[in-house]
């Protein structure tokens, strides 16, 4: 049966170190890994500001961020396509159909998830903690860092949500990356291609590898999260 | 205990990951807008590496429908196109978006459907008659609906028999590529119009048979063009011209003739050069 063949195939390809598969897996990890890190760099501080400071428009931005979590990746991909295409405003950069363009689109998809999870994580800390650190003379960046350590359970959930969302999305990766062999083909776009070629067992094999990749990442992150609990 | 903020470390990590993703566009790179049938059949996997080896130019082939490919050219977002919609091509040439066109290869469209053929398409006199039978019998027909070359041919045939396809009782619209559309037709016991290459590649997974073929009306020509650099700044016309020339070179033509012979027992495309047809190689 095709379904079972595909799952068996996944382990056979992994076992013998199939170069095509390893190349696609490596690129998937690099692109979605870079996008997750970038989303964290911007998203955690923003989550912190949204959770622990009070200013006008804060609720509006928080609502916008929550709405962003439901943004279809294919729309994000289309927006980046129109921005990066030669006829678009950023066409001179020649970034369309490059891994960098995929990273940019995936940052936009992951960021709302990261901000939202980060804000929730910071909000769950006692209010007095920030004041205490302030009294102890910690600067703004130090306070953010120390509070982030306290909120690490929630922040690691933010990492898992963000990475899980972009590593498994196909709409933006296909539109902005173009599914180019050896340059922008990642696991999800490879699955679409194999399926459209009727190579269902291979498509299932790649899907199995994708699941194993997400499972492995989450095992590591969950271990880190639960350590010292 | 001194805890430093890890911001610099994180930034370095992000940059390292970004650069590890590989280089972006180099000046020896072109964008070729092409169709799903050329990608799904696997022909691009043969032609593009050969082109890069021969010329050192990287062609980024973006597989969309012919309509979308020509639209990319019309916005100047591609350097070359490799498509199969003669009518839309002629319009783009007249509008000045496409230049230097060449015929690269042909294959043909097939009308496929369930083996028991409830609409009796097998007995059709010509392609138009086959479509008329589908309309009269009211059987399910899956339309591509995606402005692709195949969709354009479908609409031409419906016009030829004087049927407004939106009024068909059994019409389904997939809005997807040929591969997905064939799968839907197979599962829904429906008829559809397909190019021979995609059907041949997927045949083993489908409960569909070719019920009508061979009409001159069903010839499916694939042309390649350079996007007009005088109209669209930034088009790498020299490299695009090299790509178009490569497609009609003896080497590429022989590769097209040989493509699929071994795996499917029949060629999927017929090269434009008659000499390549006689001695397909490599």
Interface residues (C-beta under 8 A of the other chain):
Chain A: X27 X30 X31 X33 X34 X37 X38 X40 X41 X85 X86 X87 X91 X94 X95 X96 X97 X98 X99 X100 X103 X141 X142 X144 X145 X146 X149 X178 X179 X180 X181 X183 X193 X195 X196 X197 X198 X200
Chain B: X3 X4 X5 X6 X7 X10 X11 X13 X14 X17 X18 X20 X21 X22 X23 X24 X25 X31 X36 X39 X40 X41 X42 X45 X48 X60 X61 X62 X63 X75 X76 X77 X177 X179 X180 X183 X201 X202 X204 X205 X206 X232 X234
